Amino acid sequence: MKVEVILDSGYIEVHATVDVDEDEIIITDLFYDGQRVQVDKMHPELERQIEEVAEDEWAMGYDES
């Protein structure tokens, strides 16, 4: 399932497209303030935050199906 994640710190806005299923979470697209950046260059803490939000979104969508 594809999940869109938006994190807004007030200083920077991060948009990520994430593929989520029961076994794995893969961040496929990443944008900082509208600029595309390489997923493998992101800070580990940002990756953790995106994965946490994506997993929560996936769980809510999974429960509704």
PDB file with one MODEL, atoms N, CA, C and O in Angstrom:
MODEL        1
ATOM      1  N   MET A   1       0.852  -1.172   0.000  1.00  0.00           N
ATOM      2  CA  MET A   1       0.000   0.000   0.000  1.00  0.00           C
ATOM      3  C   MET A   1       0.901   1.240   0.000  1.00  0.00           C
ATOM      4  O   MET A   1       1.853   1.329   0.775  1.00  0.00           O
ATOM      5  N   LYS A   2       0.586   2.185  -0.874  1.00  0.00           N
ATOM      6  CA  LYS A   2       1.339   3.442  -0.906  1.00  0.00           C
ATOM      7  C   LYS A   2       0.756   4.400   0.135  1.00  0.00           C
ATOM      8  O   LYS A   2      -0.461   4.545   0.257  1.00  0.00           O
ATOM      9  N   VAL A   3       1.648   5.046   0.875  1.00  0.00           N
ATOM     10  CA  VAL A   3       1.257   5.999   1.910  1.00  0.00           C
ATOM     11  C   VAL A   3       2.019   7.299   1.651  1.00  0.00           C
ATOM     12  O   VAL A   3       3.220   7.278   1.379  1.00  0.00           O
ATOM     13  N   GLU A   4       1.317   8.423   1.738  1.00  0.00           N
ATOM     14  CA  GLU A   4       1.948   9.734   1.642  1.00  0.00           C
ATOM     15  C   GLU A   4       2.168  10.251   3.063  1.00  0.00           C
ATOM     16  O   GLU A   4       1.240  10.276   3.871  1.00  0.00           O
ATOM     17  N   VAL A   5       3.389  10.657   3.360  1.00  0.00           N
ATOM     18  CA  VAL A   5       3.734  11.164   4.686  1.00  0.00           C
ATOM     19  C   VAL A   5       4.191  12.618   4.533  1.00  0.00           C
ATOM     20  O   VAL A   5       5.027  12.931   3.685  1.00  0.00           O
ATOM     21  N   ILE A   6       3.633  13.496   5.364  1.00  0.00           N
ATOM     22  CA  ILE A   6       4.058  14.898   5.387  1.00  0.00           C
ATOM     23  C   ILE A   6       4.468  15.235   6.816  1.00  0.00           C
ATOM     24  O   ILE A   6       3.681  15.083   7.750  1.00  0.00           O
ATOM     25  N   LEU A   7       5.691  15.686   6.972  1.00  0.00           N
ATOM     26  CA  LEU A   7       6.197  16.150   8.266  1.00  0.00           C
ATOM     27  C   LEU A   7       6.495  17.633   8.117  1.00  0.00           C
ATOM     28  O   LEU A   7       7.204  18.025   7.190  1.00  0.00           O
ATOM     29  N   ASP A   8       5.973  18.460   9.005  1.00  0.00           N
ATOM     30  CA  ASP A   8       6.183  19.906   8.928  1.00  0.00           C
ATOM     31  C   ASP A   8       6.663  20.396  10.281  1.00  0.00           C
ATOM     32  O   ASP A   8       5.912  20.396  11.256  1.00  0.00           O
ATOM     33  N   SER A   9       7.927  20.815  10.334  1.00  0.00           N
ATOM     34  CA  SER A   9       8.513  21.252  11.598  1.00  0.00           C
ATOM     35  C   SER A   9       8.281  22.742  11.845  1.00  0.00           C
ATOM     36  O   SER A   9       8.617  23.258  12.911  1.00  0.00           O
ATOM     37  N   GLY A  10       7.709  23.426  10.863  1.00  0.00           N
ATOM     38  CA  GLY A  10       7.600  24.871  10.954  1.00  0.00           C
ATOM     39  C   GLY A  10       8.753  25.555  10.243  1.00  0.00           C
ATOM     40  O   GLY A  10       8.633  26.709   9.831  1.00  0.00           O
ATOM     41  N   TYR A  11       9.867  24.856  10.097  1.00  0.00           N
ATOM     42  CA  TYR A  11      11.029  25.382   9.388  1.00  0.00           C
ATOM     43  C   TYR A  11      11.173  24.722   8.017  1.00  0.00           C
ATOM     44  O   TYR A  11      11.540  25.371   7.037  1.00  0.00           O
ATOM     45  N   ILE A  12      10.882  23.443   7.967  1.00  0.00           N
ATOM     46  CA  ILE A  12      11.033  22.682   6.724  1.00  0.00           C
ATOM     47  C   ILE A  12       9.867  21.701   6.622  1.00  0.00           C
ATOM     48  O   ILE A  12       9.375  21.183   7.625  1.00  0.00           O
ATOM     49  N   GLU A  13       9.445  21.464   5.393  1.00  0.00           N
ATOM     50  CA  GLU A  13       8.367  20.505   5.161  1.00  0.00           C
ATOM     51  C   GLU A  13       8.939  19.339   4.364  1.00  0.00           C
ATOM     52  O   GLU A  13       9.610  19.529   3.349  1.00  0.00           O
ATOM     53  N   VAL A  14       8.662  18.142   4.838  1.00  0.00           N
ATOM     54  CA  VAL A  14       9.160  16.928   4.194  1.00  0.00           C
ATOM     55  C   VAL A  14       7.966  16.129   3.692  1.00  0.00           C
ATOM     56  O   VAL A  14       7.026  15.866   4.443  1.00  0.00           O
ATOM     57  N   HIS A  15       8.007  15.745   2.415  1.00  0.00           N
ATOM     58  CA  HIS A  15       6.992  14.877   1.827  1.00  0.00           C
ATOM     59  C   HIS A  15       7.686  13.577   1.430  1.00  0.00           C
ATOM     60  O   HIS A  15       8.769  13.596   0.845  1.00  0.00           O
ATOM     61  N   ALA A  16       7.065  12.467   1.747  1.00  0.00           N
ATOM     62  CA  ALA A  16       7.630  11.176   1.368  1.00  0.00           C
ATOM     63  C   ALA A  16       6.516  10.272   0.856  1.00  0.00           C
ATOM     64  O   ALA A  16       5.396  10.287   1.367  1.00  0.00           O
ATOM     65  N   THR A  17       6.848   9.487  -0.164  1.00  0.00           N
ATOM     66  CA  THR A  17       5.965   8.424  -0.624  1.00  0.00           C
ATOM     67  C   THR A  17       6.580   7.128  -0.125  1.00  0.00           C
ATOM     68  O   THR A  17       7.772   6.877  -0.304  1.00  0.00           O
ATOM     69  N   VAL A  18       5.748   6.313   0.502  1.00  0.00           N
ATOM     70  CA  VAL A  18       6.261   5.125   1.167  1.00  0.00           C
ATOM     71  C   VAL A  18       5.420   3.912   0.763  1.00  0.00           C
ATOM     72  O   VAL A  18       4.191   3.972   0.788  1.00  0.00           O
ATOM     73  N   ASP A  19       6.080   2.815   0.392  1.00  0.00           N
ATOM     74  CA  ASP A  19       5.406   1.539   0.165  1.00  0.00           C
ATOM     75  C   ASP A  19       5.447   0.777   1.485  1.00  0.00           C
ATOM     76  O   ASP A  19       6.515   0.548   2.052  1.00  0.00           O
ATOM     77  N   VAL A  20       4.267   0.387   1.965  1.00  0.00           N
ATOM     78  CA  VAL A  20       4.180  -0.292   3.256  1.00  0.00           C
ATOM     79  C   VAL A  20       3.404  -1.586   3.088  1.00  0.00           C
ATOM     80  O   VAL A  20       2.357  -1.612   2.441  1.00  0.00           O
ATOM     81  N   ASP A  21       3.919  -2.657   3.669  1.00  0.00           N
ATOM     82  CA  ASP A  21       3.150  -3.885   3.795  1.00  0.00           C
ATOM     83  C   ASP A  21       3.481  -4.499   5.152  1.00  0.00           C
ATOM     84  O   ASP A  21       4.150  -3.874   5.974  1.00  0.00           O
ATOM     85  N   GLU A  22       3.019  -5.703   5.380  1.00  0.00           N
ATOM     86  CA  GLU A  22       3.200  -6.305   6.707  1.00  0.00           C
ATOM     87  C   GLU A  22       4.664  -6.555   7.043  1.00  0.00           C
ATOM     88  O   GLU A  22       5.027  -6.587   8.219  1.00  0.00           O
ATOM     89  N   ASP A  23       5.512  -6.733   6.031  1.00  0.00           N
ATOM     90  CA  ASP A  23       6.891  -7.138   6.268  1.00  0.00           C
ATOM     91  C   ASP A  23       7.937  -6.042   6.130  1.00  0.00           C
ATOM     92  O   ASP A  23       9.019  -6.140   6.708  1.00  0.00           O
ATOM     93  N   GLU A  24       7.619  -4.982   5.357  1.00  0.00           N
ATOM     94  CA  GLU A  24       8.651  -3.973   5.136  1.00  0.00           C
ATOM     95  C   GLU A  24       8.057  -2.608   4.828  1.00  0.00           C
ATOM     96  O   GLU A  24       6.899  -2.472   4.435  1.00  0.00           O
ATOM     97  N   ILE A  25       8.903  -1.605   5.024  1.00  0.00           N
ATOM     98  CA  ILE A  25       8.582  -0.217   4.717  1.00  0.00           C
ATOM     99  C   ILE A  25       9.694   0.302   3.821  1.00  0.00           C
ATOM    100  O   ILE A  25      10.868   0.261   4.190  1.00  0.00           O
ATOM    101  N   ILE A  26       9.318   0.798   2.629  1.00  0.00           N
ATOM    102  CA  ILE A  26      10.307   1.309   1.688  1.00  0.00           C
ATOM    103  C   ILE A  26       9.937   2.744   1.313  1.00  0.00           C
ATOM    104  O   ILE A  26       8.862   2.987   0.764  1.00  0.00           O
ATOM    105  N   ILE A  27      10.818   3.681   1.606  1.00  0.00           N
ATOM    106  CA  ILE A  27      10.613   5.078   1.228  1.00  0.00           C
ATOM    107  C   ILE A  27      11.048   5.205  -0.229  1.00  0.00           C
ATOM    108  O   ILE A  27      12.217   4.995  -0.552  1.00  0.00           O
ATOM    109  N   THR A  28      10.093   5.554  -1.121  1.00  0.00           N
ATOM    110  CA  THR A  28      10.387   5.575  -2.547  1.00  0.00           C
ATOM    111  C   THR A  28      10.685   6.971  -3.080  1.00  0.00           C
ATOM    112  O   THR A  28      11.490   7.114  -4.001  1.00  0.00           O
ATOM    113  N   ASP A  29      10.060   7.997  -2.529  1.00  0.00           N
ATOM    114  CA  ASP A  29      10.283   9.379  -2.965  1.00  0.00           C
ATOM    115  C   ASP A  29      10.407  10.257  -1.743  1.00  0.00           C
ATOM    116  O   ASP A  29       9.732  10.039  -0.737  1.00  0.00           O
ATOM    117  N   LEU A  30      11.285  11.267  -1.833  1.00  0.00           N
ATOM    118  CA  LEU A  30      11.509  12.152  -0.698  1.00  0.00           C
ATOM    119  C   LEU A  30      11.749  13.570  -1.207  1.00  0.00           C
ATOM    120  O   LEU A  30      12.556  13.793  -2.109  1.00  0.00           O
ATOM    121  N   PHE A  31      11.031  14.524  -0.611  1.00  0.00           N
ATOM    122  CA  PHE A  31      11.157  15.929  -0.990  1.00  0.00           C
ATOM    123  C   PHE A  31      11.328  16.779   0.263  1.00  0.00           C
ATOM    124  O   PHE A  31      10.576  16.622   1.225  1.00  0.00           O
ATOM    125  N   TYR A  32      12.314  17.682   0.262  1.00  0.00           N
ATOM    126  CA  TYR A  32      12.495  18.691   1.315  1.00  0.00           C
ATOM    127  C   TYR A  32      12.089  20.016   0.711  1.00  0.00           C
ATOM    128  O   TYR A  32      12.687  20.460  -0.269  1.00  0.00           O
ATOM    129  N   ASP A  33      11.080  20.655   1.279  1.00  0.00           N
ATOM    130  CA  ASP A  33      10.605  21.951   0.782  1.00  0.00           C
ATOM    131  C   ASP A  33      10.473  21.979  -0.739  1.00  0.00           C
ATOM    132  O   ASP A  33      10.886  22.939  -1.388  1.00  0.00           O
ATOM    133  N   GLY A  34       9.896  20.921  -1.297  1.00  0.00           N
ATOM    134  CA  GLY A  34       9.638  20.853  -2.730  1.00  0.00           C
ATOM    135  C   GLY A  34      10.793  20.379  -3.584  1.00  0.00           C
ATOM    136  O   GLY A  34      10.613  20.155  -4.781  1.00  0.00           O
ATOM    137  N   GLN A  35      11.970  20.220  -3.011  1.00  0.00           N
ATOM    138  CA  GLN A  35      13.138  19.750  -3.755  1.00  0.00           C
ATOM    139  C   GLN A  35      13.320  18.254  -3.540  1.00  0.00           C
ATOM    140  O   GLN A  35      13.417  17.785  -2.406  1.00  0.00           O
ATOM    141  N   ARG A  36      13.365  17.510  -4.643  1.00  0.00           N
ATOM    142  CA  ARG A  36      13.577  16.062  -4.539  1.00  0.00           C
ATOM    143  C   ARG A  36      14.993  15.789  -4.035  1.00  0.00           C
ATOM    144  O   ARG A  36      15.953  16.412  -4.487  1.00  0.00           O
ATOM    145  N   VAL A  37      15.112  14.854  -3.098  1.00  0.00           N
ATOM    146  CA  VAL A  37      16.423  14.461  -2.572  1.00  0.00           C
ATOM    147  C   VAL A  37      16.540  12.938  -2.617  1.00  0.00           C
ATOM    148  O   VAL A  37      15.542  12.222  -2.691  1.00  0.00           O
ATOM    149  N   GLN A  38      17.777  12.467  -2.571  1.00  0.00           N
ATOM    150  CA  GLN A  38      18.010  11.022  -2.597  1.00  0.00           C
ATOM    151  C   GLN A  38      17.612  10.409  -1.255  1.00  0.00           C
ATOM    152  O   GLN A  38      18.002  10.885  -0.189  1.00  0.00           O
ATOM    153  N   VAL A  39      16.833   9.351  -1.342  1.00  0.00           N
ATOM    154  CA  VAL A  39      16.349   8.681  -0.134  1.00  0.00           C
ATOM    155  C   VAL A  39      17.516   8.176   0.711  1.00  0.00           C
ATOM    156  O   VAL A  39      17.465   8.252   1.939  1.00  0.00           O
ATOM    157  N   ASP A  40      18.563   7.665   0.074  1.00  0.00           N
ATOM    158  CA  ASP A  40      19.685   7.095   0.834  1.00  0.00           C
ATOM    159  C   ASP A  40      20.568   8.147   1.507  1.00  0.00           C
ATOM    160  O   ASP A  40      21.507   7.797   2.222  1.00  0.00           O
ATOM    161  N   LYS A  41      20.276   9.431   1.286  1.00  0.00           N
ATOM    162  CA  LYS A  41      21.056  10.510   1.913  1.00  0.00           C
ATOM    163  C   LYS A  41      20.368  11.096   3.149  1.00  0.00           C
ATOM    164  O   LYS A  41      20.914  11.996   3.788  1.00  0.00           O
ATOM    165  N   MET A  42      19.182  10.598   3.490  1.00  0.00           N
ATOM    166  CA  MET A  42      18.443  11.202   4.602  1.00  0.00           C
ATOM    167  C   MET A  42      19.034  10.806   5.959  1.00  0.00           C
ATOM    168  O   MET A  42      19.677   9.765   6.095  1.00  0.00           O
ATOM    169  N   HIS A  43      18.806  11.641   6.929  1.00  0.00           N
ATOM    170  CA  HIS A  43      19.264  11.410   8.299  1.00  0.00           C
ATOM    171  C   HIS A  43      18.482  10.236   8.894  1.00  0.00           C
ATOM    172  O   HIS A  43      17.276  10.128   8.667  1.00  0.00           O
ATOM    173  N   PRO A  44      19.145   9.355   9.649  1.00  0.00           N
ATOM    174  CA  PRO A  44      18.463   8.195  10.233  1.00  0.00           C
ATOM    175  C   PRO A  44      17.249   8.561  11.105  1.00  0.00           C
ATOM    176  O   PRO A  44      16.264   7.823  11.123  1.00  0.00           O
ATOM    177  N   GLU A  45      17.308   9.673  11.813  1.00  0.00           N
ATOM    178  CA  GLU A  45      16.175  10.077  12.659  1.00  0.00           C
ATOM    179  C   GLU A  45      14.977  10.461  11.795  1.00  0.00           C
ATOM    180  O   GLU A  45      13.840  10.148  12.146  1.00  0.00           O
ATOM    181  N   LEU A  46      15.216  11.127  10.683  1.00  0.00           N
ATOM    182  CA  LEU A  46      14.135  11.476   9.764  1.00  0.00           C
ATOM    183  C   LEU A  46      13.530  10.206   9.178  1.00  0.00           C
ATOM    184  O   LEU A  46      12.309  10.087   9.071  1.00  0.00           O
ATOM    185  N   GLU A  47      14.370   9.272   8.805  1.00  0.00           N
ATOM    186  CA  GLU A  47      13.889   7.993   8.277  1.00  0.00           C
ATOM    187  C   GLU A  47      13.001   7.295   9.309  1.00  0.00           C
ATOM    188  O   GLU A  47      11.942   6.772   8.964  1.00  0.00           O
ATOM    189  N   ARG A  48      13.425   7.286  10.557  1.00  0.00           N
ATOM    190  CA  ARG A  48      12.634   6.652  11.617  1.00  0.00           C
ATOM    191  C   ARG A  48      11.272   7.327  11.756  1.00  0.00           C
ATOM    192  O   ARG A  48      10.253   6.649  11.886  1.00  0.00           O
ATOM    193  N   GLN A  49      11.252   8.661  11.729  1.00  0.00           N
ATOM    194  CA  GLN A  49       9.991   9.392  11.858  1.00  0.00           C
ATOM    195  C   GLN A  49       9.045   9.096  10.694  1.00  0.00           C
ATOM    196  O   GLN A  49       7.852   8.874  10.901  1.00  0.00           O
ATOM    197  N   ILE A  50       9.573   9.093   9.483  1.00  0.00           N
ATOM    198  CA  ILE A  50       8.753   8.799   8.306  1.00  0.00           C
ATOM    199  C   ILE A  50       8.193   7.385   8.394  1.00  0.00           C
ATOM    200  O   ILE A  50       7.007   7.169   8.146  1.00  0.00           O
ATOM    201  N   GLU A  51       9.036   6.426   8.745  1.00  0.00           N
ATOM    202  CA  GLU A  51       8.585   5.038   8.844  1.00  0.00           C
ATOM    203  C   GLU A  51       7.522   4.867   9.924  1.00  0.00           C
ATOM    204  O   GLU A  51       6.572   4.106   9.743  1.00  0.00           O
ATOM    205  N   GLU A  52       7.674   5.564  11.036  1.00  0.00           N
ATOM    206  CA  GLU A  52       6.698   5.479  12.126  1.00  0.00           C
ATOM    207  C   GLU A  52       5.329   6.000  11.680  1.00  0.00           C
ATOM    208  O   GLU A  52       4.308   5.359  11.928  1.00  0.00           O
ATOM    209  N   VAL A  53       5.310   7.158  11.026  1.00  0.00           N
ATOM    210  CA  VAL A  53       4.050   7.729  10.541  1.00  0.00           C
ATOM    211  C   VAL A  53       3.437   6.829   9.472  1.00  0.00           C
ATOM    212  O   VAL A  53       2.230   6.586   9.483  1.00  0.00           O
ATOM    213  N   ALA A  54       4.261   6.332   8.551  1.00  0.00           N
ATOM    214  CA  ALA A  54       3.766   5.471   7.476  1.00  0.00           C
ATOM    215  C   ALA A  54       3.158   4.188   8.035  1.00  0.00           C
ATOM    216  O   ALA A  54       2.115   3.734   7.565  1.00  0.00           O
ATOM    217  N   GLU A  55       3.808   3.611   9.030  1.00  0.00           N
ATOM    218  CA  GLU A  55       3.288   2.385   9.639  1.00  0.00           C
ATOM    219  C   GLU A  55       1.941   2.645  10.317  1.00  0.00           C
ATOM    220  O   GLU A  55       1.035   1.818  10.217  1.00  0.00           O
ATOM    221  N   ASP A  56       1.800   3.775  11.001  1.00  0.00           N
ATOM    222  CA  ASP A  56       0.524   4.137  11.628  1.00  0.00           C
ATOM    223  C   ASP A  56      -0.566   4.331  10.575  1.00  0.00           C
ATOM    224  O   ASP A  56      -1.689   3.855  10.748  1.00  0.00           O
ATOM    225  N   GLU A  57      -0.238   5.032   9.481  1.00  0.00           N
ATOM    226  CA  GLU A  57      -1.201   5.257   8.400  1.00  0.00           C
ATOM    227  C   GLU A  57      -1.611   3.932   7.767  1.00  0.00           C
ATOM    228  O   GLU A  57      -2.788   3.707   7.486  1.00  0.00           O
ATOM    229  N   TRP A  58      -0.640   3.064   7.546  1.00  0.00           N
ATOM    230  CA  TRP A  58      -0.919   1.758   6.963  1.00  0.00           C
ATOM    231  C   TRP A  58      -1.851   0.956   7.874  1.00  0.00           C
ATOM    232  O   TRP A  58      -2.803   0.334   7.403  1.00  0.00           O
ATOM    233  N   ALA A  59      -1.574   0.973   9.169  1.00  0.00           N
ATOM    234  CA  ALA A  59      -2.404   0.219  10.121  1.00  0.00           C
ATOM    235  C   ALA A  59      -3.839   0.729  10.120  1.00  0.00           C
ATOM    236  O   ALA A  59      -4.780  -0.062  10.198  1.00  0.00           O
ATOM    237  N   MET A  60      -4.013   2.043  10.033  1.00  0.00           N
ATOM    238  CA  MET A  60      -5.377   2.602   9.998  1.00  0.00           C
ATOM    239  C   MET A  60      -6.075   2.186   8.709  1.00  0.00           C
ATOM    240  O   MET A  60      -7.249   1.817   8.742  1.00  0.00           O
ATOM    241  N   GLY A  61      -5.381   2.238   7.578  1.00  0.00           N
ATOM    242  CA  GLY A  61      -5.964   1.828   6.309  1.00  0.00           C
ATOM    243  C   GLY A  61      -6.233   0.337   6.263  1.00  0.00           C
ATOM    244  O   GLY A  61      -7.230  -0.096   5.685  1.00  0.00           O
ATOM    245  N   TYR A  62      -5.360  -0.450   6.863  1.00  0.00           N
ATOM    246  CA  TYR A  62      -5.501  -1.896   6.897  1.00  0.00           C
ATOM    247  C   TYR A  62      -6.722  -2.292   7.709  1.00  0.00           C
ATOM    248  O   TYR A  62      -7.440  -3.221   7.340  1.00  0.00           O
ATOM    249  N   ASP A  63      -6.965  -1.588   8.822  1.00  0.00           N
ATOM    250  CA  ASP A  63      -8.128  -1.871   9.668  1.00  0.00           C
ATOM    251  C   ASP A  63      -9.425  -1.538   8.958  1.00  0.00           C
ATOM    252  O   ASP A  63     -10.438  -2.198   9.190  1.00  0.00           O
ATOM    253  N   GLU A  64      -9.420  -0.517   8.086  1.00  0.00           N
ATOM    254  CA  GLU A  64     -10.628  -0.086   7.409  1.00  0.00           C
ATOM    255  C   GLU A  64     -11.007  -0.993   6.264  1.00  0.00           C
ATOM    256  O   GLU A  64     -12.171  -1.005   5.863  1.00  0.00           O
ATOM    257  N   SER A  65     -10.053  -1.772   5.707  1.00  0.00           N
ATOM    258  CA  SER A  65     -10.361  -2.620   4.550  1.00  0.00           C
ATOM    259  C   SER A  65     -11.071  -3.891   4.944  1.00  0.00           C
ATOM    260  O   SER A  65     -11.397  -4.708   4.083  1.00  0.00           O
TER     261      SER A  65
ENDMDL
END
